[in-house]
Amino acid sequence: MDNAHRLRSVVAVLIVANLVAAVVAVLVNWPGQFGAVRTDASDGVVLEGTAISAPLLVVVLWLLAFFLVTRRDGWAWVGVGAAGVSAVAVCIGGLGELVADGTPETPKTVLVASGIVWTVVAIVLATLVAAVVRERRRSPLPG
């Protein structure tokens, strides 16, 4: 399996895991605390994400990566770029949750665990993106 397919597999797992995390966060009411104190997870689940799930923009980037990264034309670079941008976004979001203050709705332990997990996800994505770029530069896409 080449690195583009590895990246696609990781992104597929992230999409499913993020959907499950969003449902869990809404059910137990763990709103994200990065940037503002929130009290209702269902209010921000789409645009801001929750304490344990990424927002819709990141999911859209993952979908672009999933569908484009394994292509053998120039569109593959759009998928690689989307995965790279998503790595930066989840790192910033994860670190934001990590340093945010806990609230009665979202305990500090949840924020710290989420911050650590999202930072690890960002590192994995960035590492795979770098590997795909290296691989593609060695054997350029046709066209």
DSSP file with accessible surface (Angstrom, degrees, kcal/mol):
  #  RESIDUE AA STRUCTURE BP1 BP2  ACC     N-H-->O    O-->H-N    N-H-->O    O-->H-N    TCO  KAPPA ALPHA  PHI   PSI    X-CA   Y-CA   Z-CA
    1    1 A M              0   0  146      0, 0.0     2,-0.1     0, 0.0     0, 0.0   0.000 360.0 360.0 360.0 127.8    0.0    0.0    0.0
    2    2 A D     >  -     0   0   47      1,-0.1     4,-1.9     4,-0.0     3,-0.2  -0.285 360.0-101.3 -81.0 171.6    1.4    3.4   -1.0
    3    3 A N  H  > S+     0   0   34      1,-0.2     4,-2.8     2,-0.2   129,-0.2   0.822 119.3  59.1 -66.1 -31.2    1.3    6.4    1.3
    4    4 A A  H  > S+     0   0    0      2,-0.2     4,-2.4     1,-0.2    -1,-0.2   0.916 108.3  45.7 -63.7 -41.0   -1.7    8.0   -0.6
    5    5 A H  H  > S+     0   0   81     -3,-0.2     4,-2.3     2,-0.2    -2,-0.2   0.870 111.5  52.5 -70.2 -34.7   -3.8    4.9    0.1
    6    6 A R  H  X S+     0   0  110     -4,-1.9     4,-2.5     2,-0.2    -2,-0.2   0.933 110.1  48.5 -62.3 -45.6   -2.6    5.0    3.7
    7    7 A L  H  X S+     0   0    0     -4,-2.8     4,-2.7     1,-0.2    -2,-0.2   0.929 110.5  51.4 -60.4 -43.3   -3.7    8.6    4.0
    8    8 A R  H  X S+     0   0   77     -4,-2.4     4,-2.3     1,-0.2    -1,-0.2   0.907 110.2  49.3 -60.7 -41.6   -7.0    7.8    2.4
    9    9 A S  H  X S+     0   0   60     -4,-2.3     4,-2.2     2,-0.2    -1,-0.2   0.919 111.3  48.5 -64.7 -43.7   -7.6    4.9    5.0
   10   10 A V  H  X S+     0   0   44     -4,-2.5     4,-2.5     1,-0.2    -2,-0.2   0.928 111.4  50.5 -62.3 -43.4   -6.7    7.2    7.9
   11   11 A V  H  X S+     0   0    0     -4,-2.7     4,-2.5     1,-0.2    -2,-0.2   0.904 108.0  53.1 -62.7 -40.3   -9.0    9.9    6.6
   12   12 A A  H  X S+     0   0   33     -4,-2.3     4,-2.0     1,-0.2    -1,-0.2   0.930 110.3  47.3 -60.8 -43.8  -11.9    7.3    6.3
   13   13 A V  H  X S+     0   0   99     -4,-2.2     4,-3.1     1,-0.2     5,-0.2   0.917 111.3  52.1 -63.1 -41.2  -11.4    6.2    9.9
   14   14 A L  H  X S+     0   0   21     -4,-2.5     4,-2.7     2,-0.2     5,-0.2   0.895 107.0  52.2 -63.8 -40.4  -11.3    9.9   11.0
   15   15 A I  H  X S+     0   0   39     -4,-2.5     4,-1.9     2,-0.2    -1,-0.2   0.950 115.1  41.2 -61.2 -47.4  -14.6   10.7    9.2
   16   16 A V  H  X S+     0   0   94     -4,-2.0     4,-2.4     2,-0.2    -2,-0.2   0.940 116.4  48.6 -66.7 -46.1  -16.4    7.8   10.9
   17   17 A A  H  X S+     0   0   50     -4,-3.1     4,-2.9     1,-0.2    -1,-0.2   0.888 110.3  52.4 -62.7 -37.8  -14.8    8.4   14.3
   18   18 A N  H  X S+     0   0   10     -4,-2.7     4,-2.6    -5,-0.2    -1,-0.2   0.895 108.0  50.9 -66.5 -38.4  -15.6   12.1   14.1
   19   19 A L  H  X S+     0   0  116     -4,-1.9     4,-2.1    -5,-0.2    -2,-0.2   0.944 112.8  45.6 -63.0 -45.9  -19.3   11.3   13.4
   20   20 A V  H  X S+     0   0   85     -4,-2.4     4,-2.7     1,-0.2    -2,-0.2   0.931 113.0  50.7 -62.3 -44.0  -19.4    8.9   16.3
   21   21 A A  H  X S+     0   0   19     -4,-2.9     4,-3.0     1,-0.2    -1,-0.2   0.895 108.5  52.0 -62.3 -39.7  -17.7   11.5   18.5
   22   22 A A  H  X S+     0   0   15     -4,-2.6     4,-2.2     2,-0.2    -1,-0.2   0.928 111.0  47.1 -63.6 -42.5  -20.1   14.2   17.5
   23   23 A V  H  X S+     0   0   77     -4,-2.1     4,-2.6     2,-0.2    -2,-0.2   0.939 114.1  47.1 -64.2 -46.1  -23.1   12.0   18.4
   24   24 A V  H  X S+     0   0   59     -4,-2.7     4,-2.6     1,-0.2     5,-0.2   0.936 111.1  52.0 -60.5 -45.1  -21.6   11.1   21.7
   25   25 A A  H  X>S+     0   0    0     -4,-3.0     5,-2.4     1,-0.2     4,-0.7   0.889 111.9  45.8 -62.0 -38.3  -20.7   14.8   22.5
   26   26 A V  H  <5S+     0   0   54     -4,-2.2     3,-0.3     3,-0.2    -1,-0.2   0.921 112.3  51.4 -70.4 -41.2  -24.2   15.9   21.8
   27   27 A L  H  <5S+     0   0  141     -4,-2.6    -2,-0.2     1,-0.2    -1,-0.2   0.889 121.4  31.8 -64.1 -39.7  -25.7   13.1   23.9
   28   28 A V  H  <5S-     0   0   74     -4,-2.6    -1,-0.2    -5,-0.2    -2,-0.2   0.435 111.9-120.9 -97.2   0.1  -23.6   13.8   26.9
   29   29 A N  T  <5 +     0   0   50     -4,-0.7    -3,-0.2    -3,-0.3    -4,-0.1   0.973  50.6 160.0  58.5  65.8  -23.5   17.6   26.2
   30   30 A W      < -     0   0   68     -5,-2.4    21,-2.4    76,-0.1    22,-0.4  -0.743  18.4-172.6-111.7  80.2  -19.7   18.2   25.8
   31   31 A P  B     -A   50   0A   2      0, 0.0    19,-0.2     0, 0.0     7,-0.1  -0.395  32.2 -98.3 -70.8 153.3  -19.6   21.5   23.9
   32   32 A G        -     0   0    3     17,-0.7     6,-0.3     9,-0.1    19,-0.1  -0.378  28.5-165.3 -66.0 149.2  -16.2   22.7   22.7
   33   33 A Q        +     0   0   10      4,-0.1     2,-0.4    17,-0.1    68,-0.2   0.376  47.5 119.3-117.9   0.9  -14.6   25.4   24.9
   34   34 A F  S    S-     0   0   93      1,-0.2    63,-0.1    14,-0.1    62,-0.1  -0.564  89.9  -2.0 -73.1 120.5  -12.0   26.7   22.5
   35   35 A G  S    S+     0   0   76     -2,-0.4     2,-0.3    61,-0.2    -1,-0.2   0.035 136.0  22.2  92.4 -29.9  -12.5   30.4   21.8
   36   36 A A  S    S-     0   0   48     -3,-0.2     2,-0.5     2,-0.0    64,-0.0  -0.969  82.7-102.1-164.0 152.4  -15.7   30.8   23.9
   37   37 A V        -     0   0  111     -2,-0.3     2,-0.3     2,-0.0    -4,-0.1  -0.699  43.7-172.7 -81.2 123.8  -17.5   29.1   26.8
   38   38 A R        -     0   0   59     -2,-0.5    67,-0.2    -6,-0.3    68,-0.1  -0.889  21.6-172.0-118.0 152.8  -20.3   27.1   25.4
   39   39 A T  S    S+     0   0   88     -2,-0.3     2,-0.4     1,-0.2    -1,-0.1   0.517  71.7  54.9-120.1 -10.3  -23.1   25.3   27.3
   40   40 A D    >>  -     0   0   61      1,-0.1     3,-1.0    -8,-0.1     4,-0.8  -0.940  56.9-163.8-133.0 112.8  -24.9   23.3   24.6
   41   41 A A  H 3> S+     0   0    1     -2,-0.4     4,-0.7     1,-0.3     3,-0.5   0.820  89.7  61.3 -63.4 -31.6  -23.0   20.9   22.3
   42   42 A S  H 34 S+     0   0   57      1,-0.2     4,-0.3   -16,-0.2    -1,-0.3   0.776  96.0  62.1 -70.9 -21.8  -25.9   20.7   19.8
   43   43 A D  H <4 S+     0   0  128     -3,-1.0     4,-0.3     1,-0.2    -1,-0.2   0.871 116.7  26.1 -69.6 -36.6  -25.6   24.4   19.1
   44   44 A G  H  X>S+     0   0    3     -4,-0.8     5,-1.9    -3,-0.5     4,-1.5   0.325  84.9 109.8-111.8   9.7  -22.1   24.3   17.8
   45   45 A V  T  <5S+     0   0   37     -4,-0.7     5,-0.2    -3,-0.2    -1,-0.1   0.851  87.7  36.0 -59.7 -32.8  -21.7   20.7   16.5
   46   46 A V  T  45S+     0   0   77     -4,-0.3    10,-3.4    -3,-0.2    11,-0.3   0.961 129.0  25.1 -86.2 -54.8  -21.7   21.8   12.8
   47   47 A L  T  45S+     0   0  138     -4,-0.3    10,-0.2     8,-0.2    -2,-0.2   0.870 137.2  21.6 -84.3 -37.9  -19.7   25.1   12.7
   48   48 A E  T  <5S-     0   0   89     -4,-1.5    -3,-0.2     1,-0.2    -1,-0.1   0.594  95.5-137.7-104.7 -15.2  -17.5   24.9   15.8
   49   49 A G      < -     0   0    3     -5,-1.9   -17,-0.7     5,-0.2    -1,-0.2  -0.297  24.9 -89.5  80.3-174.7  -17.4   21.2   16.5
   50   50 A T  B     -A   31   0A   5      3,-1.7     3,-0.3   -19,-0.2   -17,-0.1  -0.606  45.3 -82.4-121.3-173.1  -17.6   19.8   20.0
   51   51 A A  S    S+     0   0    0    -21,-2.4   -18,-0.1     1,-0.2   -29,-0.1   0.800 131.1  24.9 -63.6 -26.0  -15.1   19.1   22.8
   52   52 A I  S    S+     0   0   35    -22,-0.4     2,-0.3   -31,-0.2    -1,-0.2   0.364 116.9  63.1-122.7   5.0  -14.4   15.7   21.1
   53   53 A S  S    S-     0   0    4     -3,-0.3    -3,-1.7   -32,-0.2   -35,-0.1  -0.970  73.8-119.4-134.4 151.2  -15.3   16.3   17.4
   54   54 A A        -     0   0    9     -2,-0.3    -5,-0.2    -5,-0.2    -6,-0.1  -0.442  36.4-102.9 -81.8 157.2  -14.1   18.5   14.6
   55   55 A P    >>  -     0   0   35      0, 0.0     4,-1.6     0, 0.0     3,-0.6  -0.214  37.5 -95.7 -75.5 172.3  -16.3   21.0   12.8
   56   56 A L  H 3> S+     0   0   89    -10,-3.4     4,-2.8     1,-0.2     5,-0.2   0.843 119.3  62.4 -58.6 -38.5  -17.9   20.5    9.4
   57   57 A L  H 3> S+     0   0  122    -11,-0.3     4,-2.2     1,-0.2    -1,-0.2   0.917 104.6  47.8 -57.2 -42.2  -15.1   22.4    7.6
   58   58 A V  H <> S+     0   0    7     -3,-0.6     4,-2.5     2,-0.2    -1,-0.2   0.919 110.5  51.7 -66.0 -39.8  -12.6   19.8    8.7
   59   59 A V  H  X S+     0   0   26     -4,-1.6     4,-2.6     1,-0.2    -2,-0.2   0.911 107.9  52.3 -64.3 -39.1  -14.9   17.0    7.6
   60   60 A V  H  X S+     0   0   65     -4,-2.8     4,-2.4     2,-0.2    -1,-0.2   0.924 109.0  50.2 -62.1 -42.0  -15.3   18.6    4.2
   61   61 A L  H  X S+     0   0   26     -4,-2.2     4,-2.5    -5,-0.2    -2,-0.2   0.911 110.4  50.1 -61.5 -41.7  -11.5   18.8    3.9
   62   62 A W  H  X S+     0   0    0     -4,-2.5     4,-3.0     2,-0.2    -2,-0.2   0.898 108.9  51.7 -64.3 -39.5  -11.3   15.1    4.8
   63   63 A L  H  X S+     0   0   71     -4,-2.6     4,-2.4     2,-0.2     5,-0.2   0.915 109.6  49.7 -63.5 -42.4  -13.9   14.2    2.2
   64   64 A L  H  X S+     0   0   72     -4,-2.4     4,-2.0     2,-0.2     5,-0.3   0.941 113.3  46.7 -58.8 -47.2  -11.9   16.1   -0.4
   65   65 A A  H  X S+     0   0    0     -4,-2.5     4,-2.5     1,-0.2     5,-0.3   0.934 110.6  53.1 -60.7 -44.4   -8.8   14.2    0.6
   66   66 A F  H  < S+     0   0   49     -4,-3.0     4,-0.3     1,-0.2    -1,-0.2   0.916 116.9  36.6 -58.7 -45.7  -10.6   10.9    0.7
   67   67 A F  H  < S+     0   0  129     -4,-2.4    -1,-0.2    -5,-0.2    -2,-0.2   0.739 128.3  31.1 -82.4 -21.9  -11.9   11.3   -2.9
   68   68 A L  H >< S+     0   0   23     -4,-2.0     3,-1.8    -5,-0.2    -3,-0.2   0.744  93.8  79.5-109.8 -26.9   -8.9   13.0   -4.5
   69   69 A V  T 3< S+     0   0    0     -4,-2.5    -3,-0.1    -5,-0.3    -2,-0.1   0.790  96.8  47.2 -63.8 -27.4   -5.6   11.9   -2.8
   70   70 A T  T 3  S+     0   0   28     -4,-0.3    -1,-0.3    -5,-0.3    -2,-0.1   0.476  85.9 114.4 -93.7   0.6   -5.3    8.6   -4.7
   71   71 A R    <   -     0   0  103     -3,-1.8    -3,-0.1     1,-0.1   -67,-0.0  -0.263  65.5-137.0 -65.3 159.5   -6.1   10.0   -8.1
   72   72 A R  S    S+     0   0  121     69,-0.1     2,-0.2     4,-0.0    -1,-0.1   0.048  77.7  67.9-107.8  24.4   -3.3    9.9  -10.7
   73   73 A D  S >  S-     0   0   48     68,-0.1     3,-1.6    70,-0.1     4,-0.4  -0.617 105.4 -74.8-127.2-169.0   -3.8   13.4  -12.0
   74   74 A G  T >> S+     0   0   51      1,-0.3     3,-1.2    -2,-0.2     4,-0.6   0.744 118.5  73.2 -65.0 -22.4   -3.4   17.0  -10.7
   75   75 A W  H >> S+     0   0  151      1,-0.3     4,-1.6     2,-0.2     3,-0.5   0.757  81.4  73.0 -64.4 -21.6   -6.5   16.7   -8.6
   76   76 A A  H <> S+     0   0    0     -3,-1.6     4,-2.4     1,-0.2    -1,-0.3   0.883  90.4  58.0 -59.5 -35.2   -4.5   14.5   -6.2
   77   77 A W  H <> S+     0   0  103     -3,-1.2     4,-2.7    -4,-0.4    -1,-0.2   0.833 100.9  55.8 -66.0 -30.7   -2.6   17.6   -5.1
   78   78 A V  H <X S+     0   0   63     -4,-0.6     4,-2.6    -3,-0.5    -1,-0.2   0.929 109.2  47.2 -64.6 -42.5   -5.9   19.2   -4.1
   79   79 A G  H  X S+     0   0    0     -4,-1.6     4,-2.2     2,-0.2    -2,-0.2   0.910 112.3  48.9 -64.0 -41.4   -6.6   16.1   -1.9
   80   80 A V  H  X S+     0   0    5     -4,-2.4     4,-2.3     1,-0.2    -2,-0.2   0.928 112.4  48.8 -64.0 -43.5   -3.1   16.3   -0.4
   81   81 A G  H  X S+     0   0   37     -4,-2.7     4,-2.9     2,-0.2     5,-0.2   0.905 109.2  52.5 -62.7 -41.2   -3.5   20.0    0.3
   82   82 A A  H  X S+     0   0    6     -4,-2.6     4,-2.4     1,-0.2    -1,-0.2   0.914 110.0  48.5 -61.9 -41.3   -6.9   19.4    1.9
   83   83 A A  H  X S+     0   0    0     -4,-2.2     4,-1.9     2,-0.2    -1,-0.2   0.903 111.9  50.0 -65.5 -38.9   -5.4   16.8    4.2
   84   84 A G  H  X S+     0   0   21     -4,-2.3     4,-1.9     2,-0.2    -2,-0.2   0.928 111.2  47.3 -65.4 -44.5   -2.5   19.2    5.1
   85   85 A V  H  X S+     0   0   85     -4,-2.9     4,-2.6     1,-0.2    -1,-0.2   0.907 110.5  53.3 -63.9 -39.1   -4.8   22.0    5.9
   86   86 A S  H  X S+     0   0    0     -4,-2.4     4,-2.9    -5,-0.2     5,-0.3   0.878 104.8  55.5 -64.9 -34.4   -7.0   19.7    8.0
   87   87 A A  H  X S+     0   0    5     -4,-1.9     4,-1.8     2,-0.2    -1,-0.2   0.932 110.1  45.1 -62.7 -43.4   -3.9   18.7   10.0
   88   88 A V  H  X S+     0   0   89     -4,-1.9     4,-2.6     2,-0.2     5,-0.2   0.932 113.8  50.6 -64.2 -44.4   -3.2   22.3   10.8
   89   89 A A  H  X S+     0   0   36     -4,-2.6     4,-2.8     1,-0.2     5,-0.2   0.923 111.9  45.0 -62.3 -45.6   -6.8   22.9   11.7
   90   90 A V  H  X S+     0   0    6     -4,-2.9     4,-2.7     2,-0.2    -1,-0.2   0.840 111.9  53.8 -72.3 -27.4   -7.1   19.9   14.1
   91   91 A C  H  X S+     0   0   39     -4,-1.8     4,-2.8    -5,-0.3     5,-0.2   0.952 112.0  43.9 -67.0 -47.3   -3.8   20.8   15.7
   92   92 A I  H  X S+     0   0   96     -4,-2.6     4,-2.3     2,-0.2    -2,-0.2   0.941 117.6  45.7 -61.8 -46.5   -4.9   24.3   16.4
   93   93 A G  H  X S+     0   0   24     -4,-2.8     4,-2.4    -5,-0.2     5,-0.2   0.915 113.5  49.4 -63.3 -42.4   -8.4   23.1   17.6
   94   94 A G  H  X S+     0   0    1     -4,-2.7     4,-2.3     2,-0.2    -2,-0.2   0.927 112.5  46.3 -64.2 -43.8   -6.8   20.3   19.7
   95   95 A L  H  X S+     0   0   77     -4,-2.8     4,-1.8     1,-0.2    -1,-0.2   0.876 110.9  54.6 -66.9 -34.0   -4.4   22.6   21.4
   96   96 A G  H  X S+     0   0    5     -4,-2.3     4,-0.9    -5,-0.2    -2,-0.2   0.912 110.7  44.2 -63.8 -43.3   -7.2   25.1   22.0
   97   97 A E  H  < S+     0   0   16     -4,-2.4     3,-0.4     1,-0.2    -2,-0.2   0.890 108.9  59.7 -67.5 -36.3   -9.3   22.5   23.7
   98   98 A L  H  < S+     0   0   48     -4,-2.3    -2,-0.2     1,-0.2    -1,-0.2   0.884 113.7  35.0 -59.5 -39.9   -6.2   21.4   25.7
   99   99 A V  H  < S+     0   0  109     -4,-1.8    -1,-0.2    -5,-0.1    -2,-0.2   0.522  94.7 109.6 -95.7  -5.1   -5.6   24.8   27.2
  100  100 A A  S  < S-     0   0   13     -4,-0.9     2,-0.2    -3,-0.4   -66,-0.1  -0.328  75.4-106.4 -69.5 152.6   -9.3   25.7   27.6
  101  101 A D        -     0   0  133    -68,-0.2    -1,-0.1     1,-0.1     5,-0.1  -0.564  34.3-114.7 -77.0 143.1  -10.9   25.9   31.1
  102  102 A G        -     0   0   35     -2,-0.2    -1,-0.1     3,-0.0     3,-0.0  -0.314  31.4-163.4 -71.0 158.3  -13.2   23.1   32.0
  103  103 A T        -     0   0   23      3,-2.7     5,-0.1     1,-0.0    -1,-0.0  -0.851  39.2 -95.8-131.9 172.6  -16.9   23.9   32.7
  104  104 A P  S    S+     0   0  129      0, 0.0   -65,-0.1     0, 0.0    -2,-0.0   0.852 128.0  45.0 -59.5 -30.2  -19.7   22.1   34.4
  105  105 A E  S    S+     0   0   58      1,-0.3   -66,-0.1   -67,-0.2    -3,-0.0   0.875 123.0  32.2 -79.4 -40.2  -20.8   20.8   31.0
  106  106 A T  S    S-     0   0    0    -68,-0.1    -3,-2.7   -76,-0.1    -1,-0.3  -0.899  82.9-142.7-124.6 101.9  -17.3   19.9   29.7
  107  107 A P    >>  -     0   0   53      0, 0.0     4,-1.7     0, 0.0     3,-0.6  -0.235  21.8-118.2 -62.4 151.0  -14.8   18.6   32.4
  108  108 A K  H 3> S+     0   0   82      1,-0.2     4,-2.8     2,-0.2     5,-0.2   0.858 113.4  61.0 -57.8 -35.5  -11.2   19.6   32.1
  109  109 A T  H 3> S+     0   0  109      1,-0.2     4,-2.5     2,-0.2    -1,-0.2   0.885 103.8  49.6 -62.3 -37.4  -10.2   15.9   31.7
  110  110 A V  H <> S+     0   0   18     -3,-0.6     4,-2.7     2,-0.2    -1,-0.2   0.918 111.9  48.6 -65.0 -42.9  -12.3   15.6   28.6
  111  111 A L  H  X S+     0   0    0     -4,-1.7     4,-2.6     2,-0.2    -2,-0.2   0.917 113.1  46.8 -65.5 -41.3  -10.7   18.8   27.1
  112  112 A V  H  X S+     0   0   50     -4,-2.8     4,-2.4     2,-0.2     5,-0.2   0.947 114.2  46.9 -66.6 -46.6   -7.2   17.5   27.9
  113  113 A A  H  X S+     0   0   54     -4,-2.5     4,-2.7    -5,-0.2    -2,-0.2   0.931 114.2  48.1 -60.9 -44.0   -7.8   14.1   26.5
  114  114 A S  H  X S+     0   0    8     -4,-2.7     4,-2.9     1,-0.2     5,-0.3   0.922 110.4  51.7 -62.5 -43.9   -9.4   15.6   23.4
  115  115 A G  H  X S+     0   0    0     -4,-2.6     4,-1.9    -5,-0.2    -1,-0.2   0.907 111.7  46.5 -60.4 -41.5   -6.5   18.0   22.9
  116  116 A I  H  X S+     0   0   92     -4,-2.4     4,-2.4     2,-0.2    -2,-0.2   0.945 113.7  47.9 -66.8 -46.8   -4.0   15.2   23.1
  117  117 A V  H  X S+     0   0   83     -4,-2.7     4,-2.7     1,-0.2    -2,-0.2   0.939 113.2  47.3 -61.0 -47.3   -5.9   12.9   20.7
  118  118 A W  H  X S+     0   0   28     -4,-2.9     4,-2.4     1,-0.2    -1,-0.2   0.865 110.5  52.7 -66.5 -32.8   -6.4   15.7   18.1
  119  119 A T  H  X S+     0   0   30     -4,-1.9     4,-2.2    -5,-0.3    -1,-0.2   0.926 110.4  47.6 -67.7 -41.2   -2.7   16.7   18.4
  120  120 A V  H  X S+     0   0   80     -4,-2.4     4,-2.7     2,-0.2    -2,-0.2   0.923 110.7  52.2 -63.6 -42.4   -1.7   13.1   17.7
  121  121 A V  H  X S+     0   0   24     -4,-2.7     4,-2.9     1,-0.2     5,-0.2   0.927 108.9  50.7 -58.5 -44.0   -4.2   13.0   14.8
  122  122 A A  H  X S+     0   0    6     -4,-2.4     4,-2.8     1,-0.2    -1,-0.2   0.911 110.0  49.3 -61.7 -41.2   -2.6   16.2   13.4
  123  123 A I  H  X S+     0   0  103     -4,-2.2     4,-2.5     2,-0.2    -1,-0.2   0.923 112.0  48.2 -65.4 -43.0    0.9   14.7   13.6
  124  124 A V  H  X S+     0   0   61     -4,-2.7     4,-2.5     2,-0.2     5,-0.2   0.944 114.1  46.6 -62.4 -47.0   -0.2   11.5   11.9
  125  125 A L  H  X S+     0   0    0     -4,-2.9     4,-2.8     1,-0.2    -2,-0.2   0.938 113.3  48.2 -60.8 -46.8   -2.0   13.4    9.1
  126  126 A A  H  X S+     0   0   49     -4,-2.8     4,-2.5    -5,-0.2    -1,-0.2   0.899 111.3  50.9 -62.4 -39.3    1.0   15.8    8.6
  127  127 A T  H  X S+     0   0   86     -4,-2.5     4,-2.2    -5,-0.2    -1,-0.2   0.928 112.8  45.4 -64.3 -43.6    3.4   12.8    8.5
  128  128 A L  H  X S+     0   0   22     -4,-2.5     4,-2.6     2,-0.2    -2,-0.2   0.894 111.4  52.6 -67.7 -39.8    1.3   11.0    5.9
  129  129 A V  H  X S+     0   0   21     -4,-2.8     4,-2.7    -5,-0.2    -2,-0.2   0.942 110.3  48.3 -59.9 -46.6    0.9   14.2    3.9
  130  130 A A  H  X S+     0   0   45     -4,-2.5     4,-2.5     1,-0.2    -2,-0.2   0.908 111.5  50.5 -60.9 -39.9    4.7   14.7    3.9
  131  131 A A  H  X S+     0   0   10     -4,-2.2     4,-2.5     2,-0.2    -1,-0.2   0.905 110.8  48.6 -65.8 -40.2    5.2   11.1    2.8
  132  132 A V  H  X S+     0   0    0     -4,-2.6     4,-3.0     2,-0.2     5,-0.2   0.929 111.3  49.9 -65.7 -43.5    2.7   11.4    0.0
  133  133 A V  H  X S+     0   0   34     -4,-2.7     4,-2.2     2,-0.2    -2,-0.2   0.941 112.1  47.7 -60.3 -46.4    4.4   14.6   -1.2
  134  134 A R  H  X S+     0   0  133     -4,-2.5     4,-1.5     1,-0.2    -1,-0.2   0.927 114.0  47.7 -59.0 -45.8    7.8   13.0   -1.1
  135  135 A E  H  X S+     0   0   47     -4,-2.5     4,-1.6     1,-0.2    -2,-0.2   0.912 112.8  47.7 -62.9 -43.8    6.5    9.9   -3.0
  136  136 A R  H  < S+     0   0    4     -4,-3.0    -1,-0.2     1,-0.2    -2,-0.2   0.815 108.3  54.9 -70.7 -31.3    4.7   12.1   -5.6
  137  137 A R  H  < S+     0   0  194     -4,-2.2    -1,-0.2    -5,-0.2    -2,-0.2   0.832 107.0  51.2 -70.5 -31.8    7.8   14.2   -6.2
  138  138 A R  H  < S+     0   0  184     -4,-1.5    -2,-0.2     1,-0.3    -1,-0.2   0.868 126.6  23.7 -69.6 -40.3    9.9   11.1   -6.9
  139  139 A S  S  < S-     0   0   62     -4,-1.6    -1,-0.3    -5,-0.1    -2,-0.1  -0.790  91.2-148.3-127.6  89.6    7.4    9.8   -9.5
  140  140 A P        -     0   0  102      0, 0.0    -3,-0.1     0, 0.0     3,-0.1  -0.110  24.1-100.2 -58.9 153.2    5.4   12.8  -10.8
  141  141 A L        -     0   0   25      1,-0.1   -68,-0.1    -5,-0.1   -69,-0.1  -0.421  44.5-100.4 -69.4 147.8    1.8   12.4  -11.9
  142  142 A P              0   0   91      0, 0.0   -68,-0.2     0, 0.0    -1,-0.1  -0.353 360.0 360.0 -66.5 151.6    1.2   12.1  -15.6
  143  143 A G              0   0  127    -70,-0.1    -2,-0.1    -3,-0.1   -70,-0.1   0.299 360.0 360.0  97.4 360.0    0.0   15.1  -17.5
